[in-house]
Structure formats: C-alpha cells, structure tokens
Amino acid sequence: MSAKAEECTSAPKELSFAEKQAERMKRLRSLHTARNEARTHNHQEVIAEEARKKLPPNYEAKRRQAEWLLDDQAKRQDAEKAGKDYDRVKLLNISAVEAERLERKKKKKNPDEGFSTYEQATVRQYNRLVKNMPAADMEQYEKQKQKYGDAFYGGPNVIIHGMHKDRKEAVDKMVDDLEGQIAKRARFSRRRVYNDDADVDYINNRNANFNKKLERFYGEHTAEIKQNLERAEEPATAPKQLSFAEKQAERMKRLRSLHSARNEARTHNHQEVVAEEARNKLPPNYEAKRRQAEWLLDDQAKRQDAEKAGKDYDRVKLLNISAVEAERLERKKKKKNPDEGFSTYEQATVRQYNRLVKNMPAADMEQYEKQKQKYGDAFYGGPNVIIHGMHEDRREAVDKMVDDLEGQIAKRARYSRRRTHNDDADIDYINERNAKFNKKLERFYGEHTAEIKQNLERGTAI
C-alpha cells in the first residue's frame, strides 16, 4: 500500500456541524465546571488564610499545649479511677532519654546561675514564691471588697492599719512556708564546680576548705611571695625595703601613668564617638558611591595621561584586562541590560525608548533659558495655550534626528536575530535550505499532519 493510501485510511472521519457543536459545548461545560471548582477552592483558601492571619503568632503552640493538657488531664482522671498513682505510671512509661530531655528543659526554663547579688537572689526567691502561690479565694476577696468599700483599694487619705484582720489559716500557711524555707536553707549547700586546672595544695577535703579560707583572708598579702616561690627565687633576692618617701614617689608615678592612660582612652573614645556620629549621618550607600567616585577620578586621570601620550586609552585598558575579568564585565553588562528576546511590541517599544533616552546628549541649558524667556507662560503649556506654530525646529536638531533615524535603519538592515540551535530536535533535512523549507511546511501543515506523524512513529499507521 502506498503512503498516500495510508494517509487516506488513517485520517479520522469528518464530523457534522451538529456533532462538532455538541463536542464543543461538552468541552465548554467541563471547563466551566473546572473553573467554578477552582474558584470555590481559591475562595476557601483565601478565607482560611485570612482566618490564620487574624490568629495570634503563637496560636499553634498554644493549641498544641492545650490539647496536651486536656489529654494529660483525661489520663490522670482515668488513673485516679483505677486507683493508680498517675505520676508514677507516667514516669514508668518515659524513656531515660526523654526524662533527661525534660530535666534539661526544666533547668533551661529556670536556670540556677549561682549567686550574683543579694538583689538578684531576692528577686529569684520572690518569683519562686509567687509562682507557688495557690489560686486566689475569689469568695473571700469579694467579701473583703464589700466590707471595706472604697477603702479596699487604699489611697492617700485612707489609714489601712487596724482595718484588716489576719485569718488563722493564712497565718498558719505563712508560718509553714517560712519553716520550710528555713529547713531547706539549712540542708542546702551550693554545688561548686571542680576546677581541674587549679593547683593541688591539699591532702584531703578538710585541708582544701582550710586552704580556701586562708586564701580568702590572706591571699592578697601573700600573692607576691607565692609568685617568688613559683619562680624559684630565694628570700634573699626579695627587693629591699623601701622608705616611705620612695613608696610615695613610686605610687605617684603609677598614679600619673594611670591618669595619662585614662586621658588617652577618653580622647580616643571621644574621637571614635565623633567618627561614629559622622558615619551615621552619611547616606546608606555612601561607601559604594565614594569608591565609584574614586574609580571615576582615577580612570579620568589615566585617560588624560593616555591622550597626552597619543595613545588610545580604551585599547590600552583592554590590553591590561585579563580574559577572566573581561568575561566578568561582559556578564555584568548583559545582566544590567539583558536581551530577553521578543515578547510583545509594547515591550520592544519601551526597550527602544529607554535606549534612545539613555543615548540623549546633555540638555543645552542656555537654549532652554532662551526659549523660556521667549515664550513666557506659554512655555509650560496649558488648556488655553495653542503651542502649534510657536516652536521652530532648529536645523541642527533636525539633522541630528535624521542621522539617528538613518543609523537605526542601517542597524536594523544588518541585524539578524540569533536563533538557538536545538540539539534534541529531529534532523529531517540535508542542508540549511532544506531545513528552512521543512520549517515552512511545519508552520503551515504541521497541525493537520501531527496525528499521522505520531502513528508513523508508534508504528500503528494503517
């Protein structure tokens, strides 16, 4: 069977207009249904996103914590009904790794940073006591509020002394708490970190504690003797005893040196503050602009030197640039003004407009001022100004426009867009001319022969 017969037998039968119309309406309804589903889904997502935005930032963490608390409370109630100790059951079901993690989290939440000041210790104790306070008895609170009236809140003209009577339960609770604090303080001993690098100058723990006491009371006075002993110096090598006048002179000398160092530090600090203030007043991109200005001045000076020597500066500059640097500059240039190919005529027009504006010469301010004085208020135009006929084009401007247009026409005539070669495309040509002809055929008849090509490739053609 010939290829022509194959094409005729494999072509689909011609549908009537009514069948085509029904098929088209069916596809239209399916697209309409899909669009409505997408619109509904999008609307639901928008509402959900809006609801999420209205929630507080830590909503998810609080929700998970509340769920965990409810679950823990339910498990505790079940354990109490079964007559079991829930805390014990919970500890039996927790692994050693999880228990260690919870202990670390507990310590991190309330770290024992050791003693710093009495104020910090008092604040820490206050926070702990407030945290351990039981829930307020609102019934008793309301009774006292009704009993004392406006005096309940106090004020400059209210004498509270004698109005309040302490309850026996509250006094007993306070006494129990104080006794508990005293007992805890009595058996508490701060854990001191063992220092491996410290000198071992003791034979047991009792001797170590005694040595620490000696160091605390007399360490300041025996520091120099210790240093001499460590340097293996004999007592005979110790410095001779100075008189009071010599000690006073030595002390004054050290005082003057410290005073000079303090003044130098103060001066240096003041200079740094002034410099920092000056830097803060500069614009954010000052450093980049300064480097750019320095580079421009240096480039201009080099260009003038090259012109004096009768050399082409651009050529000299290119000879001193490495291939890697030239490639980097070319990439930067393309990135700054990329050629993204043709998209729409509007984009092409905007691109050409920006290029022409960029290539415009500097404005002739002298001519600008002359026209401004000549036309007066009509120079700026307005609803009651007829500009037509007032402006006369200069011959130089017309010649410049003509030269620019001729340059654009010449450039457009010799420009040919570079088409990227596709290595994965099928090779169905024998030379460039045949390739162009095949592209034309594909452009005009590709839509009608697509199914025939697919059948031939699959080997299912009849």
C-alpha positions, 0 to 999 in steps of 0.5 A: 500500500502506498503512503498516500493510501495510508494517509487516506485510511488513517485520517479520522472521519469528518464530523457534522456541524451538529456533532462538532457543536455538541463536542464543543459545548461538552468541552465548554461545560467541563471547563466551566465546571473546572473553573467554578471548582477552582474558584470555590477552592481559591475562595476557601483558601483565601478565607482560611488564610485570612482566618490564620492571619487574624490568629495570634503568632503563637496560636499553634503552640498554644493549641498544641499545649492545650490539647496536651493538657486536656489529654494529660488531664483525661489520663490522670482522671482515668488513673485516679479511677483505677486507683493508680498513682498517675505520676508514677505510671507516667514516669514508668512509661518515659524513656531515660532519654526523654526524662533527661530531655525534660530535666534539661528543659526544666533547668533551661526554663529556670536556670540556677546561675549561682549567686550574683547579688543579694538583689538578684537572689531576692528577686529569684526567691520572690518569683519562686514564691509567687509562682507557688502561690495557690489560686486566689479565694475569689469568695473571700476577696469579694467579701473583703471588697464589700466590707471595706468599700472604697477603702479596699483599694487604699489611697492617700487619705485612707489609714489601712492599719487596724482595718484588716484582720489576719485569718488563722489559716493564712497565718498558719500557711505563712508560718509553714512556708517560712519553716520550710524555707528555713529547713531547706536553707539549712540542708542546702549547700551550693554545688561548686564546680571542680576546677581541674586546672587549679593547683593541688595544695591539699591532702584531703577535703578538710585541708582544701576548705582550710586552704580556701579560707586562708586564701580568702583572708590572706591571699592578697598579702601573700600573692607576691611571695607565692609568685617568688616561690613559683619562680624559684627565687630565694628570700634573699633576692626579695627587693629591699625595703623601701622608705616611705618617701620612695613608696610615695614617689613610686605610687605617684608615678603609677598614679600619673601613668594611670591618669595619662592612660585614662586621658588617652582612652577618653580622647580616643573614645571621644574621637571614635564617638565623633567618627561614629556620629559622622558615619551615621549621618552619611547616606546608606550607600555612601561607601559604594558611591565614594569608591565609584567616585574614586574609580571615576577620578582615577580612570579620568586621570589615566585617560588624560595621561593616555591622550597626552601620550597619543595613545588610545586609552580604551585599547590600552585598558583592554590590553591590561584586562585579563580574559577572566575579568573581561568575561566578568564585565561582559556578564555584568553588562548583559545582566544590567541590560539583558536581551530577553528576546521578543515578547510583545511590541509594547515591550520592544517599544519601551526597550527602544525608548529607554535606549534612545533616552539613555543615548540623549546628549546633555540638555543645552541649558542656555537654549532652554533659558532662551526659549523660556524667556521667549515664550513666557507662560506659554512655555509650560503649556496649558488648556488655553495655550495653542503651542502649534506654530510657536516652536521652530525646529532648529536645523541642527536638531533636525539633522541630528534626528535624521542621522539617528533615524538613518543609523537605526535603519542601517542597524536594523538592515544588518541585524539578524536575530540569533536563533538557538540551535536545538540539539534534541530536535529531529534532523529531517533535512540535508542542508540549511535550505532544506531545513528552512523549507521543512520549517515552512511546511511545519508552520503551515501543515504541521497541525493537520499532519501531527496525528499521522506523524505520531502513528508513523512513529508508534508504528500503528499507521494503517 
